[in-house]
Structure formats: structure tokens, C-alpha cells
Amino acid sequence: MTDLKAAAPSKVPWPPIVYLLAIVAAAALGMLYPLPWITEPLSDLLYAAGWLALVGVVAIYYSAMQTLKRAKTTIRPDRPSEHLVTSGAFSFTRNPIYFANTVLMIAVGLITANVWFIFLAVIAAYATQKLAIVPEEKHLQARFGKKYIDYTKKVRRWI
């Protein structure tokens, strides 16, 4: 029987696969079957909001990567965690990189006026939760026990 503490949460790095497929599908669908977009002046506000969200995504990515690097633990979703990380971006969401991936897709949708990015961002987030987050949570609970349970009581899964 596999030791749950040492085992990786998944054999497949699902999140990058899911988000890459969603981005490719959104781009293709946007070209083949463009959906109507909101007209000015609201479209201009959404465009600006998309760029602001993009800046936020960069900040979240940077914080998450730096925090994982300082903790000397893996960023890879198919590798076991060495340490429980609860600071930086992980202090406001348990999944800052997945959250940033979702916001990135929404931001691109707002900037490019492609509704498919927004629609598929929600689907990608749902798929990521089922394929990656739930197994990761089981892995972290097995590995870090009460410390992880206490963390889940303080910090939400997404936001």
C-alpha cells in the first residue's frame, strides 16, 4: 500500500493541461463562433478592468512562486508537498496559482472581447477543482494533519 504522506496528489499535472486546453478552445471558438460583446462605453470599462486584472494576476503569480521558493517546496501539482505554505498569496486563497489562471482567462476575455474565455474559465476552474484541488487537499491533510485542517478553517479554497 502506498504511503499517503509520501505519495503525490496526482500522477498527471492536470491544472496546466486543463487551462491550456481551455485557452486554445476559447481562442478557436472566438474565431469560429464569435459571441456578441457589450457595446461602448461599458466595453471600454471592461477592457480597462481586464488590464487591471492582468496586473493582479502577475502579482499573485509572483507572490505564490516566491513563497513556494522560500518554503523550498514544489510548484508541480504532480509532486508531493514538502512543506505546508500558508503565507504570501496562500494567506488569502489556498490555491493562488489556480485562482490566477482563472482570473487570467477572464482578463483575456475582457481585453479581447471574447466571451468564450470567460465561459471556459469557469469550466476550467471546475475541472481543476475536481481533478487537482480535491486530490491535493487529501494529500495535504494526510501529510500535515491538524495544521492543514486549521489552515482550511482560516483560508478559503478559492477566495
C-alpha distance (Angstrom), angle and dihedral (degrees) to the residues before:
residue distance angle dihedral
M1 . . .
T2 3.82 . .
D3 3.78 118.2 .
L4 3.83 103.6 -116.8
K5 3.80 92.5 -151.8
A6 3.80 93.3 57.2
A7 3.80 98.4 35.0
A8 3.79 121.0 99.7
P9 3.82 115.0 -113.5
S10 3.82 89.6 -121.5
K11 3.77 139.2 2.6
V12 3.83 91.2 -138.3
P13 3.84 124.8 59.3
W14 3.81 92.2 -130.1
P15 3.82 102.8 173.4
P16 3.82 98.7 63.7
I17 3.81 89.9 43.4
V18 3.81 93.2 48.5
Y19 3.80 94.9 46.8
L20 3.81 94.0 43.7
L21 3.80 90.7 51.5
A22 3.81 90.4 47.3
I23 3.82 91.9 50.3
V24 3.81 93.0 48.6
A25 3.81 91.4 46.0
A26 3.83 92.5 48.0
A27 3.80 92.3 49.6
A28 3.81 92.3 47.3
L29 3.80 93.9 45.3
G30 3.80 90.2 47.0
M31 3.80 90.0 56.9
L32 3.81 96.9 40.2
Y33 3.80 100.8 36.2
P34 3.82 110.1 15.9
L35 3.79 113.5 -168.6
P36 3.80 123.5 -143.1
W37 3.81 116.9 -89.1
I38 3.78 133.2 -152.4
T39 3.81 115.8 -88.3
E40 3.80 129.3 -124.6
P41 3.00 136.9 -42.4
L42 3.82 91.9 27.3
S43 3.80 91.4 45.5
D44 3.82 89.2 58.8
L45 3.81 90.4 52.9
L46 3.80 91.4 48.9
Y47 3.80 89.9 49.2
A48 3.82 90.3 53.6
A49 3.82 90.8 44.7
G50 3.80 88.7 53.3
W51 3.80 91.2 55.8
L52 3.81 91.4 47.0
A53 3.80 89.5 50.3
L54 3.80 89.3 50.1
V55 3.81 90.0 55.6
G56 3.81 88.4 50.3
V57 3.81 90.6 50.9
V58 3.81 91.2 54.3
A59 3.82 90.2 50.0
I60 3.81 92.2 49.6
Y61 3.81 92.9 47.2
Y62 3.80 91.4 48.7
S63 3.81 93.5 48.0
A64 3.81 93.0 46.5
M65 3.80 94.6 46.8
Q66 3.80 93.6 46.6
T67 3.80 91.8 47.0
L68 3.81 92.5 50.6
K69 3.80 90.7 46.3
R70 3.83 92.2 51.2
A71 3.81 89.9 48.3
K72 3.81 90.2 50.4
T73 3.77 93.0 -130.9
T74 3.78 132.1 129.1
I75 3.77 127.5 -89.7
R76 3.80 90.5 -159.2
P77 3.80 115.2 105.7
D78 3.81 90.7 -150.5
R79 3.81 94.8 59.3
P80 3.82 129.3 75.6
S81 3.81 116.7 -102.5
E82 3.78 116.0 -111.9
H83 3.80 95.9 -163.9
L84 3.78 137.2 17.8
V85 3.80 106.9 -113.8
T86 3.81 115.6 -154.6
S87 3.81 104.3 154.4
G88 3.79 134.5 79.7
A89 3.80 112.9 20.3
F90 3.81 87.9 -9.3
S91 3.80 89.1 69.1
F92 3.83 92.5 71.0
T93 3.83 101.1 31.7
R94 3.79 130.8 19.3
N95 3.81 89.6 -142.1
P96 3.81 107.6 39.4
I97 3.81 95.8 157.2
Y98 3.81 93.5 51.1
F99 3.81 89.4 44.0
A100 3.83 89.6 50.9
N101 3.83 90.7 48.3
T102 3.80 89.4 54.5
V103 3.81 93.5 46.1
L104 3.81 89.1 47.3
M105 3.78 90.8 57.5
I106 3.81 91.5 47.4
A107 3.81 90.7 47.9
V108 3.81 91.5 51.2
G109 3.79 88.7 49.2
L110 3.81 91.3 52.6
I111 3.81 93.4 45.4
T112 3.81 95.5 46.5
A113 3.82 96.1 35.1
N114 3.82 88.4 -124.6
V115 3.81 110.1 144.6
W116 3.81 90.5 -168.5
F117 3.81 90.8 72.1
I118 3.80 90.7 56.2
F119 3.80 94.0 45.1
L120 3.81 93.9 46.3
A121 3.82 91.8 44.9
V122 3.80 88.1 65.9
I123 3.81 92.0 47.4
A124 3.82 91.4 47.1
A125 3.81 90.7 50.3
Y126 3.81 90.6 50.8
A127 3.81 92.4 47.7
T128 3.80 90.8 47.2
Q129 3.78 90.6 51.6
K130 3.79 92.5 51.9
L131 3.82 98.3 39.3
A132 3.82 101.5 35.6
I133 3.79 116.7 7.9
V134 3.81 98.2 52.8
P135 3.85 92.9 49.3
E136 3.82 90.3 44.0
E137 3.79 90.8 52.3
K138 3.81 90.8 51.8
H139 3.82 89.4 48.6
L140 3.81 93.0 49.0
Q141 3.80 92.8 46.8
A142 3.81 91.5 50.0
R143 3.79 91.6 46.2
F144 3.81 101.7 40.7
G145 3.82 103.8 20.7
K146 3.80 116.9 -176.5
K147 3.78 93.0 9.2
Y148 3.82 89.7 61.0
I149 3.82 93.3 42.5
D150 3.82 89.9 53.1
Y151 3.80 89.4 49.3
T152 3.83 91.3 52.3
K153 3.80 89.4 54.2
K154 3.81 90.9 56.1
V155 3.81 102.6 37.1
R156 3.80 126.2 45.7
R157 3.79 124.2 -129.5
W158 3.81 94.8 -116.2
I159 3.82 113.0 2.0
